[in-house]
Amino acid sequence: MNILYIHGVGSFGGSSRSLYENIKIMKNYGVNPYIIVPVGSSCEVFKFISDNIITTTGLTQLDNTKYSHYKGLRWIVALREVLFLPFTIFCLLKAKARWKSIDIIHINEITLIIPALLAKIIFNKPIILHVRSLQNNNEKSIRTKFVNHHLKKFNNVLAIDENVRSTLPKADNILTVHNSYSISERKEDKRLQATLTNIKETKKHSLVVGFVGNLLQQKGIINLLEAANLVKDNQQIIFLILGGEPPKKPFYISAITKLLGIEQNVKERILSTIKENKLEEKFILLGHSYDTSSFYKEIDVICFPSELDAPGRPVFEAAFFGKPAIVTVKNPKADTIIHGETGLAIPNNKPETIANAIMYFLNNPNELDRMGINAKKLSSNTADPIKNSRKILDIYHKLLTNHI
């Protein structure tokens, strides 16, 4: 079967990895992937699983997520989506002309609801819409009413976990299919491995706190750095940061955000804070790498203190290696993190709260093993790539049968 995947993020990250994991498995069961994606590192990785890729400058998105829905100065960002509309229409028409035998269209995030609706018109094929982020479920919001109304028009809506599903309206076409992760076929990074070995041999520490993700304020990296400063006098704790700078914004967006004073120079701020507080030996930036396996093996606990109020991919990825998590989630669901059993779900990402959670694991080292074992059991069940890919395959087959 020929599946057209529409992915909206050029830089390779959590949503890209999730899509990659699914397609990699489903290719073994007769899925031929066709992909539309903005130019960036995501495209370079997708080339390993598909020869049929159309790149574009950008795709129009409608952000009604809990964290970053349009409000105040963020309405300026909506101008970008208007500018991307011609590119969106053009690449969809190009895909229609080039790939004439598409069976199903799979949209990789709910923010792509505009391209999804356009694809429905252009292709007239069954459409699956993935939801990977908590939604702003304010029922009085016009945007929420718009999104919820159109969710009913898609054949299936897939939520990545129960936290996400709880922010969506109740509907028969909404299902939960967890993200997947496979340890095999991880790309080895000799530079990273050498750095980690050197750190292990030269630094004495009892607790290694890990962080994986782009250096974005919304991921909580600044708060984690401030937490590191609070516990810096404890020589037993070290922080390892795996992630690089986010992709540069288009010039016109960067110019506008700088003019309005909302441009984030996160890495510059991190480096200056590290230097100011003499944290060079405590808060170590490892840069970007795809070799997450080597990284997870060397940490004791993963910390994801984001402002998204949701567990990210690093939480269940690290769990595959028996590592518990510290994650900012106010109302955690049992399919992602169980407070006190697979990690610590903290109510906010204030530096003091993060620091207290870190000290808990330092003072209770046996909890690292106990929670790590529980975390591995949970992730092995929910994030199994074969099981989750087969769930999606079953949906594909049912759609094809009903559409004939």
Secondary structure, DSSP 8 states (H G I E B T S, - for coil): -EEEEE---SS--HHHHHHHHHHHHHGGGT-EEEEEEESSHHHHHHTTT-SEEEEES-------BTTT-S-GGGGGGHHHHHHHHHHHHHHHHHHHHH-TT--EEEES-GGGHHHHHHHHHHH---EEEEE-S-B---TT-HHHHHHHHHHTTSSEEEESSHHHHTTS---TTEEE------STT----HHHHHHHHHHHHH---SEEEEEES-S-GGGTHHHHHHHHHHTTT-TTEEEEEE--------HHHHHHHHHHT----HHHHHHHHHHHTT-TTTEEEEE--S-HHHHHHH-SEEEE--SSSS--HHHHHHHTTT--EEEE-SS--TTT--BTTTEEEES---HHHHHHHHHHHHH-HHHHHHHHHHHHHHHHHHS-HHHHHHHHHHHHHHHHHHH-
